């Protein structure tokens, strides 16, 4: 039963990545731990980053590892908050308090692509 769910999830993920590849949309996943102050700050910072740098060209999924431990395990999350850029490839991870906005921009390749002027 679990194998079917994993296969279905993998297929859905692949289909999603194929449909978003043509649009150039960023697919981001933010893993947080509960409704703590640190989690709320991370969500706020990532949303601000997306609004400032990606406009309407992103999809952000916020995942609470306490509510969805399976997703945390599948994505090998060892610390929170963790931001994963799934699309465009290559996959990048940013782990920590997400306070370093310039580091986030660089990690998401927004600076080198000329999308953000510092």
C-alpha positions as CSV (number, residue, x, y, z in Angstrom):
1,X,0.0,0.0,0.0
2,X,2.8,2.5,0.9
3,X,4.6,1.6,-2.3
4,X,1.6,2.6,-4.3
5,X,1.3,5.9,-2.5
6,X,5.0,6.6,-3.0
7,X,4.8,5.8,-6.7
8,X,1.7,7.9,-7.1
9,X,3.4,10.8,-5.3
10,X,6.5,10.5,-7.4
11,X,4.4,10.4,-10.6
12,X,2.4,13.5,-9.5
13,X,5.7,15.3,-8.7
14,X,7.1,14.4,-12.1
15,X,4.0,15.5,-13.9
16,X,4.0,18.7,-11.9
17,X,7.6,19.4,-12.8
18,X,7.0,18.7,-16.5
19,X,4.0,21.1,-16.6
20,X,5.8,23.9,-14.8
21,X,9.1,23.5,-16.7
22,X,7.8,25.3,-19.7
23,X,6.5,28.3,-17.8
24,X,9.7,28.9,-15.9
25,X,7.8,28.9,-12.6
26,X,9.7,28.4,-9.4
27,X,8.5,25.5,-7.2
28,X,9.5,26.0,-3.6
29,X,8.9,23.9,-0.5
30,X,9.4,25.4,3.0
31,X,9.6,22.9,5.9
32,X,8.9,24.3,9.3
33,X,8.4,22.9,12.8
34,X,5.0,23.9,14.3
35,X,3.6,27.3,14.8
36,X,6.6,28.8,16.5
37,X,7.9,32.3,16.2
38,X,10.8,31.0,14.2
39,X,8.5,29.2,11.8
40,X,6.3,32.2,11.3
41,X,9.3,34.4,10.6
42,X,10.6,31.9,8.0
43,X,7.3,31.8,6.3
44,X,7.1,35.6,6.2
45,X,10.6,36.0,4.9
46,X,10.1,33.5,2.1
47,X,6.8,35.0,1.1
48,X,8.5,38.5,1.0
49,X,11.3,37.0,-1.1
50,X,8.8,35.5,-3.5
51,X,6.8,38.7,-3.9
52,X,9.9,40.8,-4.4
53,X,11.9,38.6,-6.6
54,X,9.5,36.1,-8.3
55,X,6.4,38.2,-8.6
56,X,3.6,35.7,-9.6
57,X,6.1,33.3,-11.0
58,X,6.3,30.9,-8.1
59,X,4.4,28.2,-6.1
60,X,5.2,28.0,-2.4
61,X,4.2,25.0,-0.3
62,X,4.6,25.3,3.4
63,X,5.0,22.0,5.2
64,X,4.8,21.5,9.0
65,X,7.0,18.5,9.8
66,X,4.8,17.7,12.8
67,X,1.7,17.4,10.7
68,X,3.3,15.7,7.8
69,X,6.3,13.7,9.1
70,X,6.3,11.5,6.0
71,X,7.1,14.4,3.7
72,X,9.9,15.4,6.0
73,X,11.3,11.9,5.9
74,X,11.0,11.6,2.2
75,X,12.8,15.0,1.7
76,X,15.5,14.1,4.2
77,X,14.8,17.1,6.4
78,X,17.1,17.2,9.4
79,X,16.7,20.8,10.5
80,X,14.0,23.5,10.2
81,X,13.3,25.8,8.6
82,X,14.5,24.3,5.3
83,X,13.7,25.9,2.0
84,X,13.9,23.6,-1.1
85,X,13.9,25.0,-4.6
86,X,12.5,22.1,-6.6
87,X,12.1,23.8,-10.0
88,X,14.1,25.1,-11.9
89,X,16.8,22.5,-11.6
90,X,19.2,21.9,-9.9
91,X,17.4,21.3,-6.6
92,X,18.8,23.7,-3.9
93,X,18.4,23.6,-0.2
94,X,18.7,26.5,2.2
95,X,18.7,25.6,5.9
96,X,18.6,27.9,8.8
97,X,16.8,31.0,10.0
98,X,16.4,32.5,6.5
99,X,17.3,35.9,7.8
100,X,20.1,36.3,5.2
101,X,18.0,37.6,2.3
102,X,21.0,38.1,0.0
103,X,22.0,34.5,0.7
104,X,18.4,33.4,-0.3
105,X,18.5,35.4,-3.5
106,X,21.9,33.9,-4.4
107,X,20.8,30.4,-3.5
108,X,17.7,30.7,-5.7
109,X,19.9,32.1,-8.5
110,X,18.0,35.3,-8.7
111,X,21.0,37.5,-8.5
112,X,23.0,35.8,-11.3
113,X,19.9,35.8,-13.6
114,X,19.4,39.5,-13.2
115,X,16.0,39.3,-11.6
116,X,17.2,41.1,-8.4
117,X,19.2,44.3,-8.4
118,X,21.2,44.7,-5.2
